[in-house]
């Protein structure tokens, strides 16, 4: 069983602090970040295996890469609502948000409930997490019904007026991923995008235009028809 000390030593051995400046240019928070690549973090997580206790301890370090590895080794079956609330408050960078959603939160039975809860919150990364979760579920949850995603469209329409960059990009990602699942959801997402375009908001107009550009493209339409 790996310890926090062992995991941190392995992360530090793969650190490239000279890359932090470049990460900052992409909007990543670089405080308490070592500069470890995602492939190296995945390799470490694979060596560790599922270890929920270690995941909790890694998250508490506050080190960005340790938190991403925590999301990779955490057990979704052991996630509690309190833990999800504790983690979401600690997210301070878009890449951590998306990794936590993709690696752990989307696999929890609580994911759909937390989307509804977090989409109404004002904290930037809490709100982003709601829409990143939608995007991840639309991408990976092959068993979810069309109706579940259609039920999320009103949340997306409301979220589209948020002018904050990290929120509006997640709203856009969520709507595009829903619209790429199948023809039925494509039509529903396009309809939602057209409703968003009519809103008096610069962010909403960007979300709508970018969504429509992709979902109405011949490449997407051809793939869905096949």
C-alpha positions as CSV (number, residue, x, y, z in Angstrom):
1,X,0.0,0.0,0.0
2,X,1.4,3.4,-1.1
3,X,1.8,6.2,1.4
4,X,1.4,9.9,0.8
5,X,5.1,10.4,1.3
6,X,5.9,7.7,-1.4
7,X,3.4,9.2,-3.8
8,X,4.7,12.8,-3.3
9,X,8.3,11.6,-3.8
10,X,7.4,9.9,-7.1
11,X,5.5,13.1,-8.3
12,X,8.5,15.3,-7.3
13,X,10.8,13.0,-9.3
14,X,8.7,13.7,-12.4
15,X,8.3,17.5,-11.8
16,X,9.2,20.0,-14.4
17,X,8.8,23.4,-12.7
18,X,10.2,25.1,-15.8
19,X,6.8,24.3,-17.5
20,X,4.7,26.1,-14.9
21,X,4.9,29.4,-16.8
22,X,3.5,27.8,-19.9
23,X,0.7,26.2,-17.9
24,X,-0.2,29.6,-16.5
25,X,-0.6,30.9,-20.1
26,X,-3.3,28.3,-20.6
27,X,-5.2,29.5,-17.5
28,X,-4.0,26.8,-15.1
29,X,-3.4,27.8,-11.5
30,X,0.3,27.2,-10.8
31,X,0.5,27.8,-7.0
32,X,1.2,24.5,-5.3
33,X,1.8,22.8,-8.6
34,X,4.9,20.7,-9.4
35,X,4.7,20.6,-13.2
36,X,4.0,16.8,-13.7
37,X,2.4,15.6,-16.9
38,X,-0.9,13.9,-16.9
39,X,0.6,10.7,-18.4
40,X,3.1,10.5,-15.5
41,X,0.2,11.0,-13.1
42,X,-1.8,8.2,-14.7
43,X,1.2,5.9,-14.6
44,X,1.6,6.5,-10.9
45,X,-2.2,6.1,-10.3
46,X,-2.0,2.7,-12.1
47,X,0.9,1.6,-9.9
48,X,-1.1,2.6,-6.8
49,X,-4.5,1.1,-7.8
50,X,-7.8,2.0,-6.1
51,X,-7.1,3.4,-2.6
52,X,-9.8,5.7,-1.3
53,X,-8.0,6.4,2.0
54,X,-4.9,7.5,0.2
55,X,-7.0,9.6,-2.1
56,X,-8.4,11.5,0.8
57,X,-4.9,12.0,2.2
58,X,-3.5,13.1,-1.1
59,X,-6.3,15.7,-1.6
60,X,-5.5,17.2,1.8
61,X,-1.9,18.0,0.7
62,X,-3.3,20.8,-1.5
63,X,-0.7,20.0,-4.2
64,X,-2.3,20.1,-7.6
65,X,-0.8,16.9,-9.0
66,X,-1.5,15.0,-5.7
67,X,-5.2,16.1,-6.0
68,X,-5.4,14.9,-9.6
69,X,-3.9,11.5,-8.6
70,X,-6.4,11.4,-5.8
71,X,-9.2,11.6,-8.3
72,X,-7.6,8.7,-10.2
73,X,-7.2,6.3,-7.3
74,X,-10.4,7.3,-5.4
75,X,-13.2,4.8,-5.3
76,X,-16.5,6.2,-6.6
77,X,-18.4,3.6,-4.6
78,X,-17.0,5.1,-1.5
79,X,-17.6,8.8,-2.4
80,X,-19.9,10.6,0.0
81,X,-21.8,13.8,-0.5
82,X,-19.7,15.4,2.2
83,X,-16.5,14.4,0.5
84,X,-17.7,15.7,-2.9
85,X,-18.7,19.0,-1.3
86,X,-15.3,19.3,0.5
87,X,-13.4,18.6,-2.7
88,X,-15.4,20.8,-5.0
89,X,-14.8,23.8,-2.7
90,X,-11.0,23.1,-3.0
91,X,-10.9,23.1,-6.8
92,X,-9.0,26.2,-8.0
93,X,-8.1,25.4,-11.6
94,X,-10.0,24.3,-14.6
95,X,-7.8,21.2,-15.3
96,X,-8.3,19.9,-11.8
97,X,-12.0,20.4,-12.1
98,X,-12.2,18.4,-15.4
99,X,-9.9,15.7,-14.2
100,X,-11.8,15.2,-10.9
101,X,-15.1,15.0,-12.9
102,X,-13.7,12.6,-15.5
103,X,-11.8,10.3,-13.2
104,X,-14.1,10.1,-10.2
105,X,-17.2,12.3,-9.8
106,X,-18.9,11.1,-13.1
107,X,-18.7,7.5,-11.8
108,X,-20.6,8.2,-8.6
109,X,-24.3,7.6,-8.2
110,X,-24.4,11.1,-6.7
111,X,-23.2,12.8,-9.9
112,X,-26.7,13.7,-11.3
113,X,-27.8,15.2,-8.0
114,X,-24.7,17.3,-7.6
115,X,-25.1,18.7,-11.1
116,X,-28.4,20.2,-10.0
117,X,-27.0,21.4,-6.7
118,X,-23.8,22.9,-8.1
119,X,-25.3,24.6,-11.2
120,X,-27.1,26.9,-8.8
121,X,-24.0,27.9,-6.8
122,X,-22.1,31.1,-7.4
123,X,-18.5,30.0,-6.8
124,X,-16.8,29.9,-10.2
125,X,-15.2,26.4,-10.0
126,X,-18.2,24.9,-8.2
127,X,-20.4,26.0,-11.0
128,X,-17.9,24.9,-13.6
129,X,-17.9,21.5,-12.0
130,X,-21.6,21.1,-12.6
131,X,-21.3,21.7,-16.3
132,X,-18.0,19.7,-16.7
133,X,-19.9,16.8,-15.1
134,X,-22.6,17.1,-17.7
135,X,-20.0,17.1,-20.4
136,X,-18.3,14.0,-19.0
137,X,-21.5,12.1,-18.5
138,X,-22.7,13.0,-22.0
139,X,-19.4,11.6,-23.3
140,X,-19.0,8.5,-21.2
141,X,-22.4,7.4,-19.8
142,X,-23.7,5.3,-22.7
143,X,-26.7,4.0,-20.6
144,X,-28.2,7.3,-19.7
145,X,-31.5,8.1,-21.4
146,X,-32.0,11.0,-23.8
147,X,-34.6,12.3,-21.3
148,X,-32.0,12.7,-18.6
149,X,-29.9,15.0,-20.8
150,X,-32.9,16.9,-22.2
151,X,-33.9,17.5,-18.5
152,X,-30.5,19.3,-18.1
153,X,-31.0,21.7,-21.0
154,X,-32.8,24.3,-18.8
155,X,-29.8,24.4,-16.5
156,X,-27.5,24.9,-19.5
157,X,-29.6,27.7,-20.8
158,X,-29.5,29.5,-17.4
159,X,-25.8,28.9,-17.1
160,X,-25.0,30.3,-20.5
161,X,-25.3,33.9,-19.3
162,X,-22.4,33.5,-16.9
163,X,-19.7,35.8,-18.2
164,X,-16.9,34.1,-16.4
165,X,-14.6,32.3,-18.8
166,X,-14.2,29.0,-17.0
167,X,-18.0,28.7,-16.5
168,X,-19.1,29.7,-20.0
169,X,-16.5,27.3,-21.6
170,X,-17.9,24.4,-19.5
171,X,-21.5,25.3,-20.4
172,X,-20.4,25.2,-24.0
173,X,-18.7,21.9,-23.6
174,X,-21.7,20.4,-21.9
175,X,-24.1,21.5,-24.6
176,X,-21.8,20.3,-27.4
177,X,-21.3,16.9,-25.9
178,X,-25.0,16.4,-25.4
179,X,-25.6,17.3,-29.0
180,X,-23.0,14.8,-30.2
181,X,-24.7,11.7,-28.6
182,X,-27.3,11.0,-31.2
183,X,-29.7,12.8,-33.7
184,X,-32.5,13.2,-31.2
185,X,-30.2,15.0,-28.7
186,X,-28.5,16.9,-31.5
187,X,-31.8,18.5,-32.4
188,X,-32.6,19.2,-28.8
189,X,-29.2,20.8,-28.2
190,X,-29.4,22.9,-31.4
191,X,-32.8,24.1,-30.2
192,X,-31.4,25.0,-26.8
193,X,-28.4,26.8,-28.5
194,X,-30.8,28.9,-30.6
195,X,-32.7,29.9,-27.4
196,X,-29.4,30.8,-25.8
197,X,-28.5,33.0,-28.8
198,X,-31.6,35.1,-28.2
199,X,-30.5,36.0,-24.7
200,X,-29.1,39.5,-24.0
201,X,-25.6,38.3,-23.0
202,X,-22.2,38.3,-24.7
203,X,-21.3,35.0,-23.0
204,X,-24.6,33.4,-24.2
205,X,-24.0,34.5,-27.8
206,X,-20.6,33.0,-27.7
207,X,-21.8,29.7,-26.3
208,X,-24.6,29.5,-28.9
209,X,-22.5,30.4,-31.9
210,X,-19.7,28.0,-31.0
211,X,-22.2,25.2,-30.2
212,X,-24.1,25.7,-33.5
213,X,-20.9,25.8,-35.5
214,X,-20.0,22.3,-34.4
215,X,-23.4,20.6,-34.0
216,X,-24.7,21.8,-37.4
217,X,-21.5,21.0,-39.2
218,X,-21.6,18.4,-41.9
219,X,-19.0,16.3,-40.1
220,X,-21.2,15.9,-37.0
221,X,-24.4,15.5,-39.0
222,X,-22.9,12.8,-41.2
223,X,-21.5,10.9,-38.2
224,X,-24.8,11.0,-36.4
225,X,-26.8,9.9,-39.4
226,X,-24.5,6.8,-39.7
